[in-house]
Amino acid sequence: MTVHQPPPPVETGPDARPHAVVIGAGFGGLAAAVRLTARGYRVTVIDKLDAVGGRGYVHRQDGFTFDAGPTIITAPFVFEALWTLFGERMEDHVTLKPMEPYYTIRFDDGRTFRCWSDKEKMRAEIAAFEPGDIDGYEDFLVESEKCYRTGFQKMIDQPFHTFGRMAAQMPGLIARRADRSVHGLVSKYVRNKNVRQALSFHPLFIGGNPLRTSGVMSLISYLEREYGVHYAMGGTGALARGIADLAERHGTAFRLGAEVDEIIVKDGAAKGVRLTGGETIAADCVVSNADAGWTYTHLLRNHARRRWTDRKVRRMNYSMSLLVWYFGTDRRYEDIGHHMILMGPRYGGLLKDIFDHKVLADDFSLYLHRPSASDPSVAPDGCDAFYVLSPVPNLDGGTDWEAMAEPYRQRIQDHLEQTMMPGLSDAIVTSKMTTPLDFRDRLLSTKGAAFGMEPTIFQLAWFRPHNMSEEVRDLYMVGAGTHPGAGLPGVVSSAAILDRLVPHAKELA
C-alpha cells in the first residue's frame, strides 16, 4: 500500500505549496479535497451552506436527525480508498451497517417484494410472483455482471475528456447493447410486470428514467449483490463528516457559509475565485463540485464559452426533481423496514408524466426511509424518524410549487396513513419539506433538477461536461454533473479521476 503524505508547510513565511480551491462540500468536493491534499496541494473548500454534505446535508429538528438526500450506500470500497491514501481505516471513523433485506418494494395492490443478498431468498421472492421467471432472473444477473465489468470497472474512474477515450469503450458498450434501456433489458429476461419493476427501478436512484436510461446501468443490480447495501450509523451525514474530518486532519481548510460568485479566469486559465462579498482567493487550480450548469452559466458568466454556452446548458435534458417530506412521530411503526419503495398504480405512465410531459400527476410512487429502524440515535426514545421522497418534474414543468407543495404533501400523508401508517396524522411531532425550488435556490441546481443532467445514452461519459473543463485550463469538475454522474459511488469516483488529470503538486513547485 502506498501512503501519501502532503509535504509540510514552510515553517517560515507563507505556505509555499500550490493552492487548490474546491467549490462545494458535497461528497464529490470532499473526496476531491482528500485526493488533492494527498497529492501535495494546500486545499481550501468553500461552500455556501453552514455544514458539509451538499445534497447529503443533515437536518436536525426537535431531537430528530434527517439525512437530506442520499441514504443508500453501495460500493463501500470507493469510500475506503480515501482513508487508505493516508494509511488510515474508514472503519475506525465511520460504521457502515449492512442492510438485509436491502429494501422492500410494496406494490399498489399491497403485495411486497424484498431484495436480498442471498440468492435463494431472491429466487423465492421471484417465485412468489412468477416461478417461470427464475431462470430469466439468473440470466439477468449474468448480464448485470457484464454491465458492471464494462460500465463500472472500465469507466467509472476514467476520464473522458477526448473522444478517443470514448471510442475505445464503444466495442464494450455495443456488446452490452447500451442503446437498450434498463427496463428493456430486464424485460428481455423476465415477464412478470412486478418483477420487471423490482429489477428496473434503480436508475431513479441516480436521476434516470428506467424506460430510457442505458441498460448498462443494470450494473447496479450486480453492485448491490456483490458488495451489499449499507447504512452509515448516524446517517449518511456521518459519512460526509468523516470524509471532511479526514481532509481536515491532513491540512484541508474549510470556508463554510461562504458563497463563490465567480471563477477568476486569466489568460484562459482558472486563477482563483471571487466570493459574493467581493473577497478574492487565488489558486493554482479550481475544482468545481457545484452543479455543472451553474458552474458554466453563472460562475463563468463573464468568460466566453465554446461548448457549454447558456443555450447548450438549457437544451440538455435534466433529471427529475424531488419533493422530500421529513417527519418524526411520537410512536414507532415496527412493521416498516429501513428502506421501502412504494409503487403507485402506474409505472411507465407515471415515468412519462415526470420525465417527458413534466406534469404533476395525481398518483405517485414513493421512497420511504425509516433510519430509526436500524439506528436509535436519529430519534428520541419511543419515536421514529422518517423521510418520504416523491419523484416529481423538474422546473421545466409548470407546477407552482409555492401553491402545490403542501397539498401534495398532504396527499402523501393521507396515502401513508390509509395504507401503512395508521394514526399518522396524530403521531407527527415534527415536519420539514424540500421542493424543486429548494434544489434551485439552496443547492443552485439548474432547473431544480435533483441529480443534474439526466443519464441518457448521449449524456454519459464524453457527452457530459468533462472532468477537465473544455472551456478553461486548470478548472476541473467533480460531482453529479460530470462523469460518471450521480449516486454516491459516482460522485466520489469523479474525484478519483482527478488523480489522472491534475498534476502532482511537486510538478508545479
N, C-alpha and C positions, 0 to 999 in steps of 0.2 A: 504493500500500500504506500503510495506517495502522499506525504503530508506537506501541504503548502503553508508556509508562514510568511505573512507580509513583512517586508523589511521594516525595521523600527523607524519611527520618525527621527529626523535630525534633532540632536539634543540642544543645539544652539541655533537660534533663528527659526524661521518658519519651516513647516513640513515640506520637504522637497519632493515628495512622491507625486507622480501625476495624479490629477484630481478627476474623479468621475462623479457626475451628478445623475442621480436616478430620480425620475419624476414619477411619483406614485408608490405607495407602500402596500400594494396588493401582493398576492403571492408571487407574481412574476417579478415585481420590483424587489421584493425581499430576497428572492433567490438570486437575482442579478447582483444585489449588494454583497451577498455572501461570496459569490464567484469572483466578482471584481476585487474584493478585498483579498481573496486568496491569490489573485494574480498580481498583487502588489500595489494596487491603487489606494489612494485616500478617497473614501467614498462618502458622499452626503446624499441621504434620501430625503426628498421633500414631498409632503402630502398635505392636501387641504383639510383632511379630516383630523380629528383630535386623537386618533389612535390608529394603529396599523391594521391591515387586513383588507382594505379596499372593499370588494364585494363580500369578503369574508370578515367584515366588521362585526363587532359584538354589541348588541343592545342589552343593557341592564335596567330593569324596571321593577320596582316593588318586590325586590327579593328574587326575581326570576332572571335567568340568563338565556338570551336568544341569539343563536347564530343568525346573522343577517342573510346569508346566502348559502354557499356550499356546505353540505353536511355529510356527503358520501365520499369516503376516501378509498381510492383504489391505487394500485401500483406503489406501495409504500417505499419501494427501493429508490424512487426518484427523489423522495424527501431525505431518506437516509444518506444519500450521496452528499448532501450539503454538509452534514456533520462530519462525514468521512474526510472531507477536504482538510479539516483541521485535526484529524486524529481523534475525534470525539464520537460518541454514540448517541443517536437520537433517543433511544430508549431510556437514557439517563435523564432526559429532559421532557420528553413527551411520551404519553402512554397511548398506544393505539389498541383498541379493543375489537377483536373480530366479531362480526355480526352473523348470527345464524337464527333464522333464515336471513338472507341479505335484505329482503323486503317481501311484503305480502301485497299481492295485487288483488283488489276487490272489484269484481265486475258489477255492472249495473243491476244484474239480477240477484246479487248477493253472494254468488259463488266466489271462492277465493283460489288463488294460485300462489304458492310460496316458492321462492327461488332459493336454492340451497347450493352449497359447495359439493355436497355428497351426490354422486351420480345416480345412485339408486333412488334416493329421495326425489330427485328431479324426474326420473322416469315414472315414479309413482304419481307425481303431480300431473304429468302429461297424460298418463293412462286414465286418470280420472275424467279427463275431457275427451280424449280420443286415443284409444290404445294403438290404433293404426299409425299414429304419428311418432311413435317411439323410435323406430328405425330412421325416420326422416330427421328427428332431432339429433341422433348420433351423427348422421352425415353433416348436419348443420354445424355441429361442434368441430368437425374436421375442417370445414371451410372457414369457420371463425378463427381457428388457429392459423390457417394460411394467411388470412387477412391480417392477423396480428404480426406475423413474420414480415409481411410486406409493408403494412401501414404504420406499425409501431416501431419494430426493431430497426427497420431500414430508413425510416423517415422522420421519426418524432424529434430527434435531436440533431438533425442535419439541416444546414442552411439551404435555402432555395433562392439565392439571390441572382442566379444566372439560369437561363432557360436550358442550358446544357445539363445542369443538375436535375432539372425536371425531366428532361428527355431520357436521362439514364434510368429513371424509375418507371418510365412508361411501359416497358415489357411486363413488369410485375403487376402494374395496375390493370393492364389489358387482360392478363391471365386471370385476374380476380374479377373481371367484369365490373370495373369501378364505375361504369356508367349506369349500372343497375342500382336501384335504391335498396336500403336496408330492408324495408318491408317486402320489396320484390324478391330479394334474396331469400328471406325467411319463407316466403310463400312458395318458393321452389321446393322446399323440403317438408313443410307441414301444411295440413289442410284446414284444421280447426281454427275458426276465426279468433277464439280466445287465446289459443296457444300462439297464433301469429302475433297478436297484440303483446303477449307476455315476452316474446322474444325480439320484438322490433321497436319497442318504445324508447330504448336507450338514447338515441340521438337527441331526445328532448333534454337530456342532462347537459348537452353541450350547445344547445340553441338550434338544433337541427330538426327539420321535418322528416320523420321516418319515411314518408312517401317519396322523398327526393334526395335525402342525404345519401351519399355514396355508400354502397354495400360494404366497402372496405371498413366502414365504421362498425360493422358487425364484430370487429376485433374486441369490442367492449365485453361481449359475452365471454370470450376466452380469457381476457384480462381478469374479469371477476372470478371466474372458476379457478384460474391458476394461482392468483395472488390474494383472493378474498376481497371482501368489502369490510371496511373498518370505520370505527368512530373514534375520534380523539377525545379522551376523557377531559372534561371541562369545556368541550365544544371545539369546533373547528378553529375558533379564535385562539384556543390554546396552542394549536399548531402554528398559526401565524405569529403569535407572540414568541413561541420557541425559536422560530427562524430569526425573528428580529433580535432576540437576546443573543443568539449565536453571532449574528453580524456585529452587534454592539461589543460583545466580549473581545472581538478581534479588530476593533477600531472604527467601525462604521458609525457615522454621526447621523442623527435623525432630526429633521426640522418638521414637526407636526403642527397643524393649524396654519400652515403657510402655503399659499397657492401660487403655482407658476403661471404667469400670464403670457410669457413668450420665450421661445428658444432663441438665443442670440446667435446669429449667423454672420460670420465674417469671411470673405474670400471663399465662399462656398462650403465652409465647414462650421459645425456647431462649436461654439466657444463658451457656452455657459447658458444661464437662464436669468430672466428678469421676473421678479415676484410682483404680485398685484400692488404691493405698496411702493414699488419703484426700486427696491434693492436689487442689485445685480450680483450674481455669483459666477465667477469664472470657472471654466472647466476645460480639461483636455479632451473629454468626450462626454456625451449626454446619452442616457438611456431612458427612453420613454415607456413607462408602464401605463400611461394614460390611454384612453380609447384611441384607436388608430385614426378614426375620422376626426376626432377632436384635435389630435396632435397635428394633423396636416391642415385642417381648415382654420384652427384658432391659434395654436402655438407657433405655427409657421405662416401665419396670415400675411406677414409682410415680406415673405420670401417667394419669389416666382417659382412655381412648380410645374414640372413637365408631365408627370403621370398622375399624381394624386391631387388634381385640381379640385376645386369646390364642386364642380359639376360631376366629376368622376366619383367623388366620395358620395354625393347624394344619390347617384344612379346605382350604386351597389345594393344588393339585396341584404337586408339585415334580419337578424334573428327576431323571434317573438320577444315580447316583454313579459313581465310578471306582475301579478298582484299577490303580495305576500301578507298574510294576517298572522301576527304573533299574539298569542294569548296564553294566559295562565288560569288554571282552575283551582278551586279550593277543595277539590276531591280528585281521586285518582281513577283513571279508566284503564284498568288492568287488562282488559280484552284487546286493547290496541297495541300493536307492535311498535318497534322503534321507527321503522320505515314502512309506510304504506302508500301504495299507488291506487287511487280510487278512479276507476274508469267510468266515464259517462255513457249515455245510451248510444252515442255515435263515436266512431273512431276517425275514419277518413273524412267524413263531412266536417267534423269539428276542426281537424287539422287544416282543411282548406279554408274554413272561415277565419282561422287565426293567421295563417301564413299568406294566403292568396287574396281572399276578399277583405281581410283586415276589418272584420266586424266583430263586435262583442256579442257572442251568441247567448241564447237563453240557457243552454246547457253548458256543462264544463266537465273536465277531468282534473283531478287534484292530486297533489303530493302532500301527504300528512306526515309530519315529523314529530315524534314524541321522544325527545332525548332523555327525559326523566325515566323512561323505561329501563335505561341502562346506566344512568348517571344521576345519583341523588343530589349532586352539587348544584344542579341547574334550577332547582325549585325548592321552596320551603317545605318542611316536613308535612306529609299528607297531601301535597299539591302535585300538579302535573304542569309541565311546560310543553307548549305545542307551537308549531307554526304550520300553516296550511298555505300551499302555493298553487296558484292557478295560472297556467299559460294564457296570455291574452295578446291581442295585436299590439305591435309597436305603434309609435306615434304617427306613422304614415296613415293609420286609420283615423276616423273622425270622432272617436269616442271622447266625450267631455268628461275627463276623469275627476274634475273637481265636483261635478254633479253626480257621477255614476259610481264612484268608489264605494261609498257607504251602502247604497242599495245593493250593489254586487256582493260586498262583504256579508251583508245580512242574508242574502240568498245562500251563500256558502254556509253560514252558521245554521240556517234552517235545515239545510240538507244534512249536515253532520248530525244535528240533533234528531232528525227523523230516521236516520239510518244506522248510526253507530254510537252516538254520544247522548243518551237520554239525560235530560235535565241540564243540558249545556248552558242554556240561557241564564239559569240561576247560579251556575257554578263559576262563571267567568269573574275573575277578580282583577285582571289587568289586561290591557289590549293596546296594540300598536299596529299600524298598517303602512306598507310601502306600495306605491303605484308606479306606472311608467313615468310619471312626472318626476319622481324621486330619482329614477335612473338617469333621466336627462339633466336635472338641475343639481342633484347632490353628487352623482357619480360621473357627470359630464359625458354621458354615453349618447352617441349620435342616434337620433330618433327614439331615444328612450329604450333602445334595444338592450336586453339583459345580458346578451352574450356576444355583442359585436356583430361582425358580418356573418351571415348565415353560412354554414359549412357545406355549400353545394359543390358539385364536381369542379366547376370553373371558378370557385372561390376558395380553393385549397392550395397549399404549398406555394408554388411560384406565382399563382394568381392572387394571393393575398398580399397586403403590404409586407415588404420584406423585412427580415430581422436586421439587415443592414440597409439603412434608408437609401432609396433610389434618388432622393432629392438633395440630401445634404451629407457631406462627408462627416465622419466621426459622430453620427447620430445612429443609434441602434434602437430596435423595438423589441419589447417583450410583452407578454400578456395575451389576452384572448383575441386581440385584433390582428395579430400577426401569425406566422406559422409557429407551432402546429395548430393553434386555435384554442377554444375554450375548454373548460374542465381542469381540475387541479393538476393532473399529470401533465396536461398540455402546457399550461402556463408556466409551471415550474421547469419543464423541459425547454421552453423557449429561452430561458436564461442559460441553460447548458449550451445552447447554440453559440452564445457569446464567446465561449472558450475557443471556438473555431474562427471567430471573426475579429474580436478585439485584441490588439497587440498586448503582449505581456508588458507590464509597467516598466520592466528593466529595458525593454526595447525602445522606450521613449525617453529614458533617463539621459 
